Amino acid sequence: MNEIVCHWILTAIVLGAALALSFAALKNRKGKGAYLCDDCRFNDSEKCLKTVRPYAVECTSYRPNLKPN
């Protein structure tokens, strides 16, 4: 019985840590929309030649759009 309790305690700790890391990642992510391209100043087929545009979730060229839409 004691092993089962320890198992569930460890499971709860791991789950709590995973949730905390997920919330921290969401809070500190770049961009406002689901995709970085939604508010990137280079979101134009002439300015951005990346193959993942307009659905990029990670991009080294991302720069937030300074003008409000």
Secondary structure as UniProt FT lines:
FT   HELIX           2..27
FT   HELIX           36..39
FT   TURN            41..42
FT   TURN            45..47
FT   TURN            51..54
FT   TURN            60..61
//
